[in-house]
Amino acid sequence: MANKPKVTIHHIAEKLNITASTVSRALNDNPRISEVTKKAVLKAAKQLNYQPNNIAAALRNGKSYIIGIIVPTADRAFFASVVRGIEEIANKLNYKVIISQSYDNYEKEVQTIDALLSARVDGIIASIGKNTENFDHFKRTQEKGIPLVLFDRTTDALEVSQVMIDDYLGAYKVVEHLIQQGCRRIAHFTSPKKVSIFKERLRGYMDALRDYDVPFYEELVIKSNLQLEDGRSGMEELLQLKEMPDAVFSASDYGAMGALQVLKERKIKVPQQVAIAGFGNEPFTSFSDPALTTVDQFSLTMGRITAELFFEHFKTAPDEKLVPQKTVLKPELIIRGSSLKADSLNEKASD
């Protein structure tokens, strides 16, 4: 069956016996067009199932009122919540968003940037993929004068506004808490990728050990992609050591959950024998048994602030250079049963 021809403003004009330019002005809420005509045009557009050509409109008006958002993956509660925060602000200003996933794939990220630029988006908000080390595609965006704001996974290689959590402080707080629970052999799951958030979490881990005179053991640092299966294999690797750790701090909640699964399968008590802590405050962390200690990244707030910084670009005069801003949110340590080792031992002693 042949596709129906696309409805244009000319079809609406013909139906109402008015000019196409009048239809165009009415659809764009031009004050020179009467309210009666605007209502008639909108009614006809709905009846004919008219779909505006955003690219053509962007070419005519210089604005598409669409923002491109790039996330590594959309199925994580963290990224979904950040996007929700961005949309809350954007929708109030009559902007819509296009959400794209890079899947931490550099080539996919480059292709997505090209596609968004071709779609004439008014700007791009992105969280950089784990495998991205060349930022030419983002620089190309800036060279075209397209506003760019980064969140969570950022880089100082680009002069753009950024919003992030204090990953160093979050990791430091976790390790400090584990030390206060009496832990002395604290393992850490990190990423081999050159991503700022994981480097900062590793730095926080090492500094906390140093500040509290707790030994650092190279064999207790496990590098992986920090997924559930990586947490499982990392815990299995740690259990092969002559002396297993008495705590595990994972730079992601997924890695922590994988470690918890293995320990429970091996009948190793958590937190009495091994305390567990993650990072991210994914929804499942409060439902595990025991519930996982983690770090809240205030994702909704991060999304709102990211959007606010993005819209600052449109308040800047054409001949004025926007000064990039870096916003660093303070994380919150959420202590749950998986790390309360001291309390567990005290309860056991009182039995």
C-alpha positions in Angstrom: 0.0 0.0 0.0 1.4 3.4 -1.0 2.3 5.8 1.8 0.0 8.8 2.1 1.7 12.1 1.1 2.9 14.2 4.0 0.5 17.0 5.0 2.0 20.4 4.7 0.9 24.0 5.5 -0.3 24.3 1.9 -2.9 21.5 2.6 -4.1 23.5 5.7 -4.2 26.7 3.7 -6.2 25.1 0.9 -8.7 23.6 3.4 -9.3 27.0 5.0 -8.9 29.1 1.8 -6.1 31.2 3.3 -2.5 31.7 2.3 0.3 29.3 3.4 2.1 32.3 5.0 -0.9 33.0 7.2 -1.0 29.3 8.3 2.7 29.5 9.1 2.3 32.6 11.2 -0.7 31.1 13.0 1.2 28.0 13.9 4.0 30.1 15.2 1.6 32.2 17.4 2.3 35.4 15.5 0.5 38.3 17.2 -0.5 39.7 13.9 -2.9 36.8 13.3 -6.3 36.8 15.0 -7.2 34.3 17.7 -10.1 33.1 15.5 -7.7 32.3 12.6 -5.2 30.6 15.0 -7.9 28.4 16.4 -9.1 27.4 12.9 -5.6 26.6 11.8 -4.9 24.5 14.8 -8.2 22.6 14.4 -7.5 21.9 10.7 -3.9 20.9 11.5 -5.2 18.3 14.0 -7.9 17.0 11.6 -5.3 16.6 8.8 -2.7 15.1 11.2 -0.2 17.7 10.3 3.3 17.1 11.7 5.6 20.1 11.6 9.0 19.8 10.0 11.3 20.7 12.9 14.5 20.8 10.7 12.8 23.2 8.2 11.5 25.3 11.1 15.0 25.4 12.6 16.5 26.6 9.3 13.9 29.3 9.1 13.8 30.5 12.7 17.3 29.5 13.9 15.7 27.4 16.7 14.3 23.9 16.9 13.5 24.0 20.6 15.0 20.5 20.9 17.9 19.5 23.1 20.0 16.4 22.4 20.9 14.4 25.5 23.6 11.7 25.3 23.9 9.1 28.1 26.0 5.9 28.3 22.9 3.9 29.0 19.3 4.8 29.6 18.4 1.8 31.7 20.3 3.0 34.8 18.2 4.7 37.5 20.9 7.4 37.8 20.8 8.5 34.2 17.1 8.2 34.0 16.7 10.5 37.0 19.2 13.0 35.6 17.2 13.1 32.3 14.0 13.7 34.3 15.6 16.6 36.1 16.7 18.1 32.7 13.3 17.6 31.2 11.6 19.3 34.2 13.4 22.5 33.4 13.4 22.2 29.6 9.6 21.5 29.4 8.9 24.7 31.4 10.7 26.6 28.6 8.8 24.7 25.9 11.9 22.7 24.9 11.8 18.9 24.1 14.6 16.4 24.4 16.0 13.7 22.2 17.7 11.0 24.3 20.5 8.9 22.8 22.6 6.1 24.2 26.3 5.8 23.5 26.6 2.4 25.2 30.1 3.5 26.3 31.1 3.1 22.6 33.3 5.9 21.2 32.2 5.4 17.5 28.5 5.3 18.6 29.1 8.6 20.5 30.6 10.3 17.5 27.8 9.1 15.2 25.2 10.4 17.8 26.8 13.8 17.9 26.7 14.0 14.1 23.1 12.9 14.0 22.0 15.5 16.6 23.9 18.2 14.7 22.1 17.2 11.5 18.8 17.3 13.3 19.5 21.0 14.1 19.2 20.6 17.9 19.7 23.8 19.8 22.3 22.3 22.0 23.7 19.0 23.5 23.9 17.8 27.1 26.2 14.7 27.5 27.8 12.3 29.9 31.0 11.0 28.3 31.4 7.3 27.6 34.0 5.1 29.4 35.9 4.5 26.2 36.1 8.1 25.0 39.6 9.6 25.1 39.4 11.7 21.9 37.0 14.7 22.3 37.2 16.1 18.7 33.5 15.4 18.1 32.6 17.5 21.1 35.0 20.2 20.0 33.3 20.2 16.6 30.0 20.9 18.4 31.5 24.0 20.1 33.1 25.2 16.9 29.7 25.2 15.3 28.5 27.5 18.1 26.2 24.8 19.5 25.9 25.0 23.3 27.4 21.9 25.1 27.1 21.0 28.8 28.6 17.9 30.5 27.3 16.1 33.5 28.7 13.2 35.8 31.4 11.9 33.4 33.2 15.1 32.4 36.6 16.2 31.2 38.8 19.3 31.7 39.9 18.9 28.0 36.8 20.8 27.0 36.0 24.4 28.1 32.3 23.8 28.9 30.1 24.0 31.9 30.0 20.8 33.9 28.0 19.3 36.7 29.2 16.5 38.8 29.3 14.9 42.2 32.3 15.1 44.4 33.4 11.5 43.7 36.6 11.9 45.8 34.7 12.9 48.9 32.0 10.2 48.4 34.7 7.5 48.2 36.6 8.9 51.1 33.5 8.9 53.3 32.8 5.2 52.4 36.3 4.0 53.2 36.4 6.2 56.4 33.2 4.5 57.5 34.5 1.0 56.8 37.7 1.8 58.8 35.5 3.0 61.7 33.8 -0.3 61.5 37.1 -2.0 62.2 38.0 -3.0 58.7 41.8 -3.2 57.8 41.9 -5.1 54.5 39.6 -3.1 52.3 39.3 -4.1 48.6 38.3 -1.8 45.9 36.5 -2.4 42.6 37.4 0.2 40.0 37.6 0.7 36.2 40.6 0.5 34.0 39.2 3.3 31.8 40.5 6.8 32.1 37.2 8.2 33.3 37.4 11.0 35.9 34.7 9.6 38.2 36.5 6.3 38.7 39.9 8.0 39.1 38.5 10.3 41.8 36.9 7.4 43.6 40.2 5.5 43.5 42.0 8.5 44.8 39.5 8.9 47.7 39.9 5.2 48.6 43.7 5.5 48.7 43.8 8.8 50.6 41.4 7.5 53.3 43.6 4.4 53.8 46.7 6.7 54.1 45.1 9.2 56.5 44.0 6.4 58.8 47.3 4.4 58.6 45.5 1.5 57.0 47.8 -0.6 54.7 47.2 -0.4 51.0 47.5 -3.8 49.1 47.8 -3.7 45.3 46.2 -7.2 45.1 43.0 -5.8 46.7 42.3 -3.4 43.8 40.3 -5.1 41.1 39.8 -3.4 37.7 36.7 -4.2 35.6 33.7 -2.8 33.9 31.9 -2.7 37.2 28.9 -4.6 36.1 27.1 -7.3 38.2 29.1 -10.2 36.7 32.3 -8.2 37.2 31.5 -7.8 40.9 31.0 -11.6 41.0 34.3 -12.4 39.3 36.1 -9.8 41.3 34.9 -11.3 44.6 35.8 -14.8 43.4 39.3 -13.5 42.7 39.6 -11.9 46.1 38.5 -15.2 47.8 41.5 -16.9 46.1 44.0 -14.8 48.1 45.7 -16.3 51.1 43.9 -13.7 53.3 40.6 -12.5 52.1 39.5 -8.9 52.6 37.3 -7.8 55.5 35.6 -5.2 53.3 34.8 -4.4 49.7 34.2 -0.9 48.4 32.9 -1.0 44.8 32.9 2.2 42.6 29.4 1.0 41.4 26.4 -0.5 43.1 26.3 -3.2 40.5 29.8 -4.5 41.3 28.9 -4.4 45.0 25.7 -6.4 44.4 27.7 -9.0 42.5 30.2 -9.4 45.4 27.3 -9.7 47.8 25.8 -12.5 45.8 29.0 -14.5 45.8 29.5 -14.0 49.6 26.0 -15.2 50.3 26.4 -18.3 48.1 29.7 -19.1 49.9 27.9 -18.7 53.3 30.3 -15.9 54.2 28.5 -13.6 56.6 27.9 -9.9 55.5 28.9 -7.7 57.2 30.4 -9.8 60.1 33.1 -11.4 57.9 33.1 -9.0 54.9 31.5 -5.6 54.8 30.2 -4.3 51.5 29.7 -0.8 50.1 28.8 0.6 46.7 28.4 3.9 45.0 25.3 5.4 43.2 22.3 4.6 45.4 20.6 2.5 42.7 17.0 1.5 43.7 17.9 -2.1 44.3 20.4 -1.2 47.0 17.6 -0.7 49.6 16.0 -4.0 48.8 19.0 -6.4 49.0 19.6 -8.5 52.0 21.3 -7.0 53.8 20.6 -3.5 52.3 23.7 -2.0 50.6 25.6 0.9 52.0 26.1 3.4 49.1 26.6 7.0 48.1 23.7 9.1 46.9 24.6 11.3 43.9 21.5 13.5 43.9 20.8 12.7 40.3 17.5 14.7 40.0 19.3 17.8 41.4 22.2 17.2 39.0 19.7 17.1 36.1 18.0 20.4 37.1 21.3 22.2 37.6 22.7 20.9 34.3 19.6 22.2 32.5 19.9 25.6 34.2 23.5 25.9 33.1 22.6 24.9 29.6 20.0 27.6 29.3 22.5 30.2 30.5 23.9 30.0 26.9 20.7 31.7 25.5 21.0 34.6 28.0 24.4 35.5 26.7 24.7 38.2 24.0 26.1 37.0 20.6 29.3 39.1 21.1 29.8 38.0 24.7 31.7 34.8 25.6 30.0 32.6 28.1 32.4 31.7 31.0 32.1 27.9 31.7 30.9 27.0 35.2 31.8 23.9 37.2 29.2 22.8 39.8 30.3 20.1 42.2 27.5 18.6 44.4 28.3 17.1 47.8 27.5 13.4 48.0 25.7 11.7 50.9 26.8 8.5 52.5 23.9 6.2 53.1 24.8 3.6 55.7 22.9 0.4 55.7 23.2 -3.2 57.0 25.9 -4.4 54.6 28.6 -2.4 56.3 27.6 -2.1 59.9 30.2 -4.5 61.1 30.8 -3.1 64.5 27.0 -3.2 65.3 26.7 -6.8 64.0 29.6 -8.0 66.2 28.2 -6.2 69.3 24.8 -7.9 68.7 26.5 -11.3 68.4 28.5 -10.7 71.6 25.3 -9.8 73.5 23.4 -13.0 72.4 
